[in-house]
Amino acid sequence: MDSKGQISIELIIVMAAVVAVVLLLVTQLQSSSASGVQKLDQKTQDVFAKIDQIE
């Protein structure tokens, strides 16, 4: 019986570690996407400014 309890505890620890890594990756991806959105917005504004200069 002790071996089943030990396996369950180890499984819970491994699952908690996996969840922590996934949360870390999701947070990092959200940060990267926010940075990308800002850069895209700036480039879009630059393009529209150059188009306005052509007219």
C-alpha positions in Angstrom: 0.0 0.0 0.0 2.8 2.4 0.7 4.1 2.1 -2.8 0.8 3.3 -4.3 0.8 6.3 -2.0 4.4 7.1 -2.9 3.6 6.9 -6.6 0.7 9.2 -6.2 2.7 11.8 -4.3 5.5 11.7 -6.9 2.9 12.0 -9.7 1.4 15.1 -8.0 4.8 16.6 -7.7 5.6 16.0 -11.4 2.2 17.4 -12.5 2.8 20.5 -10.4 6.2 21.0 -12.0 4.6 20.6 -15.5 1.9 23.1 -14.7 4.5 25.6 -13.4 6.5 25.3 -16.6 3.4 25.7 -18.7 2.3 28.8 -16.8 5.8 30.2 -17.2 5.8 29.6 -21.0 2.3 31.2 -21.3 3.3 34.2 -19.4 6.5 34.6 -21.5 4.5 34.2 -24.7 2.0 36.9 -23.6 4.8 39.3 -22.9 6.4 38.6 -26.3 3.1 39.1 -28.0 2.4 42.4 -26.2 5.9 43.6 -27.3 5.1 42.5 -30.9 1.8 44.4 -30.9 3.6 47.6 -29.8 6.2 47.2 -32.6 3.6 46.5 -35.2 1.5 49.5 -34.1 4.6 51.8 -34.4 5.5 50.5 -37.8 1.9 51.0 -39.0 1.9 54.6 -37.7 5.3 55.1 -39.6 3.8 53.8 -42.8 0.7 55.9 -42.6 2.9 59.0 -41.9 5.0 58.3 -45.0 1.8 57.8 -47.1 0.6 61.2 -45.8 3.8 62.8 -46.9 3.4 61.5 -50.4 0.1 63.3 -50.9 
